[in-house]
Amino acid sequence: KLFVATNRMDIAFGRLREREFRKLCEAFTEEARAEGVEIAKIYSCPYHPKARARFRKESVFRKPSPGFFKMAQQEFDLNLARCWMIGHTTTDILAGSRAGMGTILVGTGEAGQDGAFQVDAHFEEPDINAAVARIASFEHALQM
């Protein structure tokens, strides 16, 4: 199963409305489905400790906390030790690590240069396709 976990500072600071974000998510999942990629669920956290009004608070669902992953574990009966976090920031990698997941840092987006945390991923790959191929090789080895 494929999940998306995203912190939404743009919502927290008023640059994007929640309903606009929901529309983006719908379009994204439809595009992914058209390409043969099924996204089980998108988890998003609009909260930030320095945000505007109702979005100003700490949240266990804000990465690097592992709340998204713990929720998915409960909702989908996942074994997090067999799950992977593919991310482009040190926040992504730390969140996956805190949840006990394998982690892959991709060289796209921030490429781990965000400087938020000092953390090492289990693997680094140039892009998401290479990250998926690495995970597939592990799954293949487990079936042998």
Sequence and secondary structure as in RCSB ss.txt:
>XXXX:A:sequence
KLFVATNRMDIAFGRLREREFRKLCEAFTEEARAEGVEIAKIYSCPYHPKARARFRKESVFRKPSPGFFKMAQQE
FDLNLARCWMIGHTTTDILAGSRAGMGTILVGTGEAGQDGAFQVDAHFEEPDINAAVARIASFEHALQM
>XXXX:A:secstr
 EEEEEE HHHHTTSS HHHHHHHHHHHHHHHHHTT  EEEEEEE  BTT SGGGBS  TTSTTSSHHHHHHHHH
HT  GGG EEEESSHHHHHHHHHTT EEEEESSTTTTTT S     SEEESSHHHHHHHHHHHHHHHH 
